[in-house]
Amino acid sequence: MNIKSEFFKEVYYIDQPKHLSGKQWNNFLLCGAVNWNYYFLPFKTKQEYEAIKNVELLEFESEELIFEYLKILPDISFLNYSLEFEKPCLLKLV
């Protein structure tokens, strides 16, 4: 069903990304549609962040496919999804 999958040992959730530098934004991964949470690949920062371990990014062909997948994904695994990119993406815990 999904077309692309990428595993990350760790991603950062940053509550106040407006304070990040342009260089730090190069590590941007996804802004969630559920609650506008911002997720980044790890980088050096003095900003407060929450490290989330063992995350998988899934990229789908269509919005329909991502919502079909969400129906079977256990709630405990779900982090967030985004429809803002060329292809819909979903972040989940593994």
N, C-alpha and C positions, 0 to 999 in steps of 0.2 A: 504494500500500500504506500509506504513512504518511499521517496526517491533518493534521499540522502540522509546519512546519519553521521554525526561526529560526537565523539566522547571527549569530555573535559574532566580532568581530575578535580578541578576547582574553578568556580566562577565567583565573582563578587557581585553582591547586591548593594547598590549605593543609593541611599535615600535622597541625597541632595547633589545630584550630578552637575547642577549649574555652577558649582564651585570648582569643577575640574578644569585643568588646562587643556588646550587644543591637542597637545601630544598625548595626554591621558585618554582623550576621546578616541584615539586610534584603536583602543582596546574595547570599544563598544561592541556588544554582541546582540542585544535585543532589548526593546522596550515592550513590556507586556501590555496586551490589550485589556486584560482583566482589571488591572489597578494601576497601570502606568509605571510599574516597577522597572528600574533600569539595571541591566545585567552587563557585566564587563568581564573580559579575560583579566587575570591577575596582573597587577602593576604596582609600582611603588607609589604610595599616597599617604598623606597625613589625614585624609578624610576618613570619617567613620564608615565602615563597611561590614557587611556580613559575608563571611566565606561560606559558600555552599559547595559541598564535595560531591563528586560522582554524578555529573550532570550530562545528559545527552541532548543534543540539538537535532531535531528532526525537521526536514524540509519536505513539503508536500507539493503535489502538482496543482491542487486546487483547494479552495476553502471547503468545498463539500467533503473532500477526503480528510481534511484535518478534523472536521466536526464528527465524521464517522469514527475516526480513531479515538477522539475524546470520549465517545460513548463506552468504549471497552477499556480505557485506561483507568486503573485504580486511582481514586482520589488522592491517596497518599503519595503517588508518584508524580502528580501534576504540579508544575511550577507556574507556567504561564505560556501564552501563545501570542503571536503577532501576525497581523494580516497586512502590515505596512510594507513588506518587502515584495520583490517580484513574485516570490513563491511563499506561501504561508509557512510559518515556522512554529515549532512547539519546543519548549524546554521541559524536561522531565528528569526526575531523580532515577538513578539506576542502582 
